[in-house]
């Protein structure tokens, strides 16, 4: 972080015109700014973004890392970027872990057995073939899990009944997701026989939410399940009404040997400083339960279409726009790590990195993590985005998961925040389908990404470098 | 139909005061009308209806005819009505058919196989163990199915891609449902190997919709499946993009021997003319996929709570309020048929029948099917219901499915129309859960049912008799 939020806010209180005129002299020609605004407006009148995501979701569908769908998605991306006129279209081999969900069965042993809508958490071990049956101990939060006494939960099933708050910036998810990621190993260390959580999402529908767990090296690996919201309610109501509630759990989830997947890359070459790169990232893989329309078909469509629109301009930007569709974001960031590992000296020529991985949008905020003297340029970019109802955030952007390894190498970051209010209704569930996408919203996002990327690729100076950080 | 819609509308244009004063003299004392209004208002300030449906959906859950859940529901209803202070609580044995859904698998054989969210239609035969695989022929409507040429569809899978219109009165469902009920036998007669339909519902979620089919005696029984809306979209998009699309279908659905279930009956005895009955019906069974919270847990709760509120009054109505929770509405109306078959001479003492089976409400209309000279009384009842934003409909009420056999015996009918606008988002799907119920809405429905039932049970004269009709 190079400027405190307070200081950034103070800077923002200067008049916009001042920024534009300052920036104009230092960073962009008037034509650059006009061309960016024209890109923005053209997108609003309709883009091909929906066609991209429709094609990916329909022709490929689910594409979990290492699955046949994943391989089909790589072929799709190479083919699509080629047809759309990208240059230097290529793949980069990435070894990905291979986990298979199998079937999950969670049965509430009430008067009559009730089958609850549930799924294995991504990466979970399965149960023995006959399953397991145990008494349930409920906690209301991840914090309460951490305070449990091992004596009270040994050989029992722990149920974390924590709700995910609906927020525009995704903060509710970020808070709740610890139950899924770290919960299984904490429960395992306590001697529990399994962990069951309320889905990390905001849906009222009977579609359980998946996503990855991370087993600690020093914890027993116990099976972990997520219940759909209504099913967490059923279990919770039974726990209120009855002294003892038992569940029967079965899962055939299992790990297989790693297999090869690939990042897919395509470029709109710059006309003057082509070796300098503005990176637009999204991830090609999806979870297995849905079509991956919003996560991250929408992101793929937004960055491909933003770059394509720039590529169609008569006056190409000075720098190269590089679209990277990362392999296996969902289950270990394999593609992002490989890209950063192979980047070598090219890292220094990555002028800025952007990512689209929070659904369709609309973009509601621009945030940066750039050197302090590039902040007037960010404010000037914001002026171009403002007609799209986009706010200017602080200079502490986190970057999406796939560009964090680049950030760690010193690459500056620009976040166009996609509105996450409704995103966690469908994210990582079977409901992540095309029906949840509004082409008009997608067009707004394309407009924002295209204008911002164009400005980044035409800017006279760069955005500085960030101090290298350890890991992502 | 005893009065044309036009005539009814003309009658309705008279001033409300006229009706009330006319009715007052002929049908009700002022205290009757005041007590009905007080019941209505008390319900709005909160009832126990949600507790009833919460208990049924949680403690019993799914209760498909003949299943262990169905038997548990009968025990639940006997127990609950007893505890709530109903009189003459009893069960009436009903033989019900027994169908088991098993597992359904619909796989789109694309570049990589895509599993579509699907379920067997209720009553469908299963496939051979290895399943079946065939080319798909799409039609856009039930009418188009009827016009298909057998030569073009023999040994193929027919896909009916017809959408269900969202309507307040449920008419959209009534129109679309023919594809499910009659489609399988029409397709069978055409020589198709299977039928796949777009779910008969309005949901955008990945929850397929079940419901019963009726096989014709003279048609080959072919397996029939419903795809969730987003999955019908996937198939439809593939059919647009590709000349030939193949599906692989598997289903382990099967029929077992019939088993015993029961109607459950409880009464609030009348204080003067206790042998005369105002019947409030709902059905106790549900489909197997959801909790049956809206279909028909809500109806069970509405009629039980309306009757309970009447039972708590110091001044009980003259007639008996009889609550009947019918067995197996969903898969053949077994309970309603048995009730009517056993009714004998008591039929003539059923003054009027009402039913709640379209979800939680709110009630938006009152419709009747009564003798012409009882219409002023219906208009007066409407005056009492008007503060709940309830319209007066015509005298051509259809009655719910469970009271149609009574209608056929000449029993007059009162329909309190429950708002179906959102009902078919969840009806017959896994999403039919408590989370979709708003206790406040349920309270409005209880207020309307309680006030109407109270008025029917205190009315001086009756509602006449209808000419007997054949069957339901």
Interface residues (C-beta under 8 A of the other chain):
Chain A: X54 X57 X58 X59 X60 X61 X62 X67 X68 X69 X71 X72 X110 X111 X112 X113 X114 X117 X204 X205 X206 X207 X229 X230 X233 X234 X237 X238 X241 X290 X291 X429 X430 X431 X433 X434 X435 X436
Chain B: X54 X57 X58 X59 X60 X61 X62 X67 X68 X69 X71 X72 X110 X111 X112 X113 X114 X117 X204 X205 X206 X207 X229 X230 X233 X234 X237 X238 X241 X290 X291 X429 X430 X431 X433 X434 X435 X436
